[in-house]
Amino acid sequence: MLSKKTLKSLLSFSENQHPGPSFVVIYLFTWLAWHNQIVSAYIGAQGDFWQKVNVALASITDNQYVVVFFISCLVLALRLTYNYLRFKSAELLNSSDQGFANARDDQHFEQNKDIAQLMSTLTSVKEQLAKSKEREKQAIVDKNVTIKKMLNLQHELDEARADIQLLSAEEKLVS
């Protein structure tokens, strides 16, 4: 029996081929090949088209329909056998790939575990991001409170300086 690799290569080669000709086309080509003297007689004849055709047809001494028919049947049977073998090889490859498909199912479960782990990591990162956003908001609030306290202290300091200047100006006037 052929190896799996050889079957795959034959299958891929045969799948890339064009569909085979019909029986009538096979018969016509076989008839022309069997009666090849018709072509050479047509080319070698002198005269117009119809004279060449008459000379070419007269060159066939015996038109062997039965022989051409059997050869055409043989070619058609070979083509059908080839298509059947190609089908059977594809079927064999598909059935032998079942073990491979089962092995892939195990990989599929591993991939599901990987996806679950990735999703849990993603969830924890989202939670950390939410916590850091909350800390950032709290830091902004604390910064604003501190700035307000600093501004109040600055205002009180400015008022105290103004009072000191007024008191020192009054002392100078009094003295």
CYANA upper distance limits for C-alpha pairs under 8 A (distance plus 0.5 A):
  2 LEU  CA      6 THR  CA      6.75
  2 LEU  CA      7 LEU  CA      6.95
  3 SER  CA      7 LEU  CA      6.76
  4 LYS  CA      8 LYS  CA      6.67
  4 LYS  CA     93 LEU  CA      7.68
  5 LYS  CA      9 SER  CA      6.79
  6 THR  CA     10 LEU  CA      6.64
  7 LEU  CA     11 LEU  CA      6.45
  7 LEU  CA     89 SER  CA      6.83
  7 LEU  CA     90 ALA  CA      8.47
  7 LEU  CA     93 LEU  CA      8.16
  8 LYS  CA     12 SER  CA      6.57
  8 LYS  CA     90 ALA  CA      8.47
  8 LYS  CA     93 LEU  CA      7.98
  9 SER  CA     13 PHE  CA      6.59
 10 LEU  CA     14 SER  CA      6.55
 10 LEU  CA     86 ARG  CA      8.39
 11 LEU  CA     15 GLU  CA      6.54
 11 LEU  CA     86 ARG  CA      6.82
 11 LEU  CA     89 SER  CA      7.69
 11 LEU  CA     90 ALA  CA      7.22
 12 SER  CA     16 ASN  CA      6.98
 13 PHE  CA     17 GLN  CA      7.37
 14 SER  CA     86 ARG  CA      7.83
 20 GLY  CA     79 ARG  CA      8.04
 21 PRO  CA     25 VAL  CA      6.58
 21 PRO  CA     26 ILE  CA      7.05
 22 SER  CA     26 ILE  CA      6.87
 23 PHE  CA     27 TYR  CA      6.54
 23 PHE  CA     72 SER  CA      7.78
 23 PHE  CA     73 CYS  CA      8.44
 23 PHE  CA     76 LEU  CA      7.19
 24 VAL  CA     28 LEU  CA      6.66
 25 VAL  CA     29 PHE  CA      6.73
 26 ILE  CA     30 THR  CA      6.54
 26 ILE  CA     72 SER  CA      6.45
 26 ILE  CA     75 VAL  CA      8.02
 26 ILE  CA     76 LEU  CA      8.00
 27 TYR  CA     31 TRP  CA      6.48
 27 TYR  CA     68 VAL  CA      7.45
 27 TYR  CA     69 PHE  CA      7.21
 27 TYR  CA     72 SER  CA      5.68
 28 LEU  CA     32 LEU  CA      6.69
 29 PHE  CA     33 ALA  CA      6.60
 30 THR  CA     34 TRP  CA      6.45
 30 THR  CA     68 VAL  CA      6.72
 30 THR  CA     71 ILE  CA      7.68
 30 THR  CA     72 SER  CA      6.85
 31 TRP  CA     35 HIS  CA      6.44
 31 TRP  CA     65 TYR  CA      8.48
 31 TRP  CA     68 VAL  CA      6.20
 32 LEU  CA     36 ASN  CA      6.17
 32 LEU  CA     38 ILE  CA      8.34
 34 TRP  CA     68 VAL  CA      7.55
 35 HIS  CA     60 ILE  CA      7.67
 35 HIS  CA     63 ASN  CA      8.45
 36 ASN  CA     40 SER  CA      7.41
 37 GLN  CA     41 ALA  CA      6.36
 37 GLN  CA     56 ALA  CA      8.15
 37 GLN  CA     59 SER  CA      7.38
 37 GLN  CA     60 ILE  CA      7.64
 38 ILE  CA     42 TYR  CA      6.57
 38 ILE  CA     56 ALA  CA      5.31
 38 ILE  CA     57 LEU  CA      6.93
 38 ILE  CA     59 SER  CA      6.89
 38 ILE  CA     60 ILE  CA      7.19
 39 VAL  CA     43 ILE  CA      6.77
 39 VAL  CA     56 ALA  CA      7.46
 40 SER  CA     44 GLY  CA      6.62
 40 SER  CA     56 ALA  CA      8.33
 41 ALA  CA     45 ALA  CA      6.45
 41 ALA  CA     52 LYS  CA      8.31
 41 ALA  CA     55 VAL  CA      7.15
 41 ALA  CA     56 ALA  CA      5.36
 41 ALA  CA     59 SER  CA      7.17
 42 TYR  CA     52 LYS  CA      5.75
 42 TYR  CA     53 VAL  CA      6.77
 42 TYR  CA     55 VAL  CA      7.18
 42 TYR  CA     56 ALA  CA      5.31
 43 ILE  CA     52 LYS  CA      8.22
 45 ALA  CA     51 GLN  CA      8.29
 45 ALA  CA     52 LYS  CA      5.86
 45 ALA  CA     55 VAL  CA      7.13
 45 ALA  CA     56 ALA  CA      8.20
 46 GLN  CA     51 GLN  CA      7.96
 46 GLN  CA     52 LYS  CA      7.01
 47 GLY  CA     51 GLN  CA      6.23
 47 GLY  CA     52 LYS  CA      6.83
 48 ASP  CA     52 LYS  CA      6.83
 49 PHE  CA     53 VAL  CA      6.78
 50 TRP  CA     54 ASN  CA      6.67
 51 GLN  CA     55 VAL  CA      6.68
 52 LYS  CA     56 ALA  CA      6.59
 53 VAL  CA     57 LEU  CA      6.62
 54 ASN  CA     58 ALA  CA      6.55
 55 VAL  CA     59 SER  CA      6.75
 56 ALA  CA     60 ILE  CA      7.74
 64 GLN  CA     68 VAL  CA      6.86
 65 TYR  CA     69 PHE  CA      6.47
 66 VAL  CA     70 PHE  CA      6.72
 67 VAL  CA     71 ILE  CA      6.69
 68 VAL  CA     72 SER  CA      6.54
 69 PHE  CA     73 CYS  CA      6.64
 70 PHE  CA     74 LEU  CA      6.63
 71 ILE  CA     75 VAL  CA      6.76
 72 SER  CA     76 LEU  CA      6.61
 73 CYS  CA     77 ALA  CA      6.49
 74 LEU  CA     78 LEU  CA      6.64
 75 VAL  CA     79 ARG  CA      6.72
 76 LEU  CA     80 LEU  CA      6.66
 77 ALA  CA     81 THR  CA      6.50
 78 LEU  CA     82 TYR  CA      6.58
 79 ARG  CA     83 ASN  CA      6.77
 80 LEU  CA     84 TYR  CA      6.60
 81 THR  CA     85 LEU  CA      6.59
 82 TYR  CA     86 ARG  CA      6.61
 83 ASN  CA     87 PHE  CA      6.66
 84 TYR  CA     88 LYS  CA      6.68
 85 LEU  CA     89 SER  CA      6.54
 86 ARG  CA     90 ALA  CA      6.72
 87 PHE  CA     91 GLU  CA      6.68
 88 LYS  CA     92 LEU  CA      6.56
 89 SER  CA     93 LEU  CA      6.61
 90 ALA  CA     94 ASN  CA      6.62
 91 GLU  CA     95 SER  CA      6.70
 92 LEU  CA     96 SER  CA      6.60
 93 LEU  CA     97 ASP  CA      6.59
 94 ASN  CA     98 GLN  CA      7.39
 96 SER  CA    100 PHE  CA      8.17
 97 ASP  CA    101 ALA  CA      6.60
 98 GLN  CA    102 ASN  CA      6.69
 99 GLY  CA    103 ALA  CA      6.75
100 PHE  CA    104 ARG  CA      6.70
101 ALA  CA    105 ASP  CA      6.86
102 ASN  CA    106 ASP  CA      7.39
103 ALA  CA    107 GLN  CA      7.19
104 ARG  CA    108 HIS  CA      6.57
105 ASP  CA    109 PHE  CA      6.89
106 ASP  CA    110 GLU  CA      6.87
107 GLN  CA    111 GLN  CA      6.57
108 HIS  CA    112 ASN  CA      6.70
109 PHE  CA    113 LYS  CA      6.79
110 GLU  CA    114 ASP  CA      6.70
111 GLN  CA    115 ILE  CA      6.57
112 ASN  CA    116 ALA  CA      6.59
113 LYS  CA    117 GLN  CA      6.61
114 ASP  CA    118 LEU  CA      6.55
115 ILE  CA    119 MET  CA      6.53
116 ALA  CA    120 SER  CA      6.70
117 GLN  CA    121 THR  CA      6.69
118 LEU  CA    122 LEU  CA      6.58
119 MET  CA    123 THR  CA      6.61
120 SER  CA    124 SER  CA      6.73
121 THR  CA    125 VAL  CA      6.68
122 LEU  CA    126 LYS  CA      6.68
123 THR  CA    127 GLU  CA      6.79
124 SER  CA    128 GLN  CA      6.69
125 VAL  CA    129 LEU  CA      6.56
126 LYS  CA    130 ALA  CA      6.70
127 GLU  CA    131 LYS  CA      6.71
128 GLN  CA    132 SER  CA      6.59
129 LEU  CA    133 LYS  CA      6.64
130 ALA  CA    134 GLU  CA      6.76
131 LYS  CA    135 ARG  CA      6.70
132 SER  CA    136 GLU  CA      6.53
133 LYS  CA    137 LYS  CA      6.67
134 GLU  CA    138 GLN  CA      6.68
135 ARG  CA    139 ALA  CA      6.51
136 GLU  CA    140 ILE  CA      6.68
137 LYS  CA    141 VAL  CA      6.74
138 GLN  CA    142 ASP  CA      6.57
139 ALA  CA    143 LYS  CA      6.49
140 ILE  CA    144 ASN  CA      6.64
141 VAL  CA    145 VAL  CA      6.71
142 ASP  CA    146 THR  CA      6.59
143 LYS  CA    147 ILE  CA      6.56
144 ASN  CA    148 LYS  CA      6.65
145 VAL  CA    149 LYS  CA      6.71
146 THR  CA    150 MET  CA      6.57
147 ILE  CA    151 LEU  CA      6.55
148 LYS  CA    152 ASN  CA      6.59
149 LYS  CA    153 LEU  CA      6.55
150 MET  CA    154 GLN  CA      6.47
151 LEU  CA    155 HIS  CA      6.50
152 ASN  CA    156 GLU  CA      6.59
153 LEU  CA    157 LEU  CA      6.47
154 GLN  CA    158 ASP  CA      6.53
155 HIS  CA    159 GLU  CA      6.67
156 GLU  CA    160 ALA  CA      6.55
157 LEU  CA    161 ARG  CA      6.62
158 ASP  CA    162 ALA  CA      6.60
159 GLU  CA    163 ASP  CA      6.59
160 ALA  CA    164 ILE  CA      6.60
161 ARG  CA    165 GLN  CA      6.57
162 ALA  CA    166 LEU  CA      6.64
163 ASP  CA    167 LEU  CA      6.55
164 ILE  CA    168 SER  CA      6.48
165 GLN  CA    169 ALA  CA      6.46
166 LEU  CA    170 GLU  CA      6.61
167 LEU  CA    171 GLU  CA      6.62
168 SER  CA    172 LYS  CA      6.68
169 ALA  CA    173 LEU  CA      6.77
170 GLU  CA    174 VAL  CA      6.49
171 GLU  CA    175 SER  CA      6.40
